[in-house]
Amino acid sequence: MRLALYTGLILAGGYGCLTPALAADPTGDWRVADGVANIRVAQCNGSMWGAVSWEKQPGGRDENNPDASKKTRPTLGMVTLIDMKKKPGAEQWEGQVYNAKDGQLYSATITPAGTDQLEIKGCVMGFLCGGETWTRVGPPIPSSTANAMAKGAPKSAGATPKAAGTTIAAAPAPAAPKAAGAAKPGQKGTADPVGDICLLPEIAGFAH
C-alpha cells in the first residue's frame, strides 16, 4: 500500500474560516503531501499526538513495520506523531514521528505556519534531516475529557523505536469533535471511524 510517508506536502486548499489567533494551533486534521491520508493532531495529557484519521485507499496495513506482530495492524487509527512536547519560547513541538514507509521512528518537530499549514521535520541522530508541509482540512481541536480518561487506560505497545533512514517520507492531547477523517474528506454526514485520538490505546496507555 502507498503509505508514502503518512507525512507529506499537501495539496492546495486551506481552512479559510480560521482566524489569525489560531495560527499557532497544530491541532486538527491535516492532509499529507501525496493526498493518501489525513493525520489528526490533538493534545493528550500535555503532549501533541497524531494518528491517521482518513485513508484514500481504505484497508491499509502497517506492512513495513519491522515488528512482525504489527505488520497486519490497520493503518487507520495508527499513531504517527508521538509525545511531542512544546519547545520553550517557540511555537514548535518536539518528539517523534513514525514513518510508515520504512517502519522507523525519527526525532521530529512540528511547527504551525499560519492557520492552514503545519511544517514537519524529522532527523536521524540530529542530522540527515528531511521535512514537508501538511495542509489543514479540519478545524483546531478543543480540549476534551479524554485527557483525564486516558490517564487510567491500560498501556499498549507503541511503534518500534528504531531510527534508520534519511529523510522523512510519511507516518495526540485533547481530541476531537468529529471532523475530517470520514470516508471522504469534506463529505458531510459520514461517520468518523477514529474520533477522539486521546482514547486510542497507544496514546491513552503511554507512560508519561
Secondary structure, 3 states (H helix, E strand, C coil): CCCCCCCCCCCCCCCCCCCHHHCCCCCEEEECCCCCEEEEEEEECCEEEEEEEEECCCCCECCCCCCHHHCCCECCCCEEEEEEEECCCCCCEEEEEEECCCCEEEEEEEEECCCCEEEEEEEECCEEEEEEEEEECCCCCCCCCHHHHHHCCCCCCCCCCCCCCCCCCCCCCCCCCCCCCCCCCCCCCCCCCCCCHHHCHHHHCCCC
